[in-house]
Amino acid sequence: MTTSTSAPVTAPSKTAVAARTRGLRKEYGSTVAVDRVDLELPEGAVLGMLGPNGSGKTTTIRMLLGLVRPTQGEIELLGRPLPEGAEQSLPHVGALVEGPGFHPFLSGRENLVRCAAFEPLLPRKEIKQAVEDAIERVGLAQAAHRRYRGYSLGMKQRLGLAAALLVPRKLVVLDEPTNGLDPAGTREIRKIIADLHAAGSTVLVSSHLLSEVEATCTHVAVLHRGTVVAQGELTELLQAGGSALQVITPDVEAALSALRQAKISARPLGEGLRVELAGTSAPQVIETLVQGGARVFEATRWKTGLEELFARLTEAEEAERGMSAVDTLDGGRR
């Protein structure tokens, strides 16, 4: 796991990786979109890439797929360097980036047939079945005959995902895959990601929906202002977010008084209080509360949520730069 508010320095990973970047930087004129990104995507993981607008998520993904050349840095995709190994690596990668693009006057099925014809790993005799399987998988069977120009945003997203899944992939990259989808569609995408993971595929998901990332991903990478500020296993990052105890008690004032006398940091929260465990332990906290006359109904370890962790990381970076979080959240570049 790597956490930092500047460019993180990581030791070489011993874990097999599906993709890796080192010192990745992309400049557009005087604008630095991505700066010194060191990213590792473990093989078989579902990695959620998070970041406010302007954090460099889409630019990083486009460089990872060979769609944009980096100004500096190195990229390794499925064990081969880019751009030299693109011809060997990219056929094993399915991607949906910045919304799909199809022929408006063709049907969804006809568009997929055209996509399938360019798949080097798909024999011509298997194209028809592969198209039908992909259509069924993303829930477009009832609309496959309709022209693409009449598709809703959610249907377009589904068709783009179908194109990415025409053949089994070692790596699937999804940039905002639930954009335009209703709750039912979002649940279907979550199931597709789970199925890919169960089948051994590596999945990279860029999303602004923290709840979806927390529900589907095994790893996360947080980008902010073009730099990775944290990456690692999701459970480890959440546990590292801070050690605290949530105590349910009807005697909040008595509890706070006892803890303050013991120099233990705490604050009211809901039906009880949150107690920081820095310099103390859970048994010591309970003992202090009981001796202070506070009734303890329940005490559980505090679990940091992804939203709280994300806010803490990005706000810490802004504080270091002397800027507010609002300045970044309103940024326009990706």
Secondary structure, 3 states (H helix, E strand, C coil): CEECCCCCCCCCCCCCEEEEEEEEEEEECCEEEEEEEEEEEECCCEEEEECCCCCCHHHHHHHHCCCCCCCEEEEEECCEECCCCHHHHHHHEEEECCCCCCCCCCEHHHHHHHHHHCCCCCCHHHHHHHHHHHHHHCCCCCCCCCEHHHCCHHHHHHHHHHHHCCCCCCEEEEECCCCCCCHHHHHHHHHHHHHHHHCCCEEEEECCCHHHHHHHCCEEEEEECCEEEEEEEHHHHHHCCCCEEEEECCCHHHHHHHHHHCCCCEEEECCEEEEECCCCCHHHHHHHHHHCCCCCCEEEECCCCHHHHHHHHHHHHHHHHCCCHHHHHCCCCC
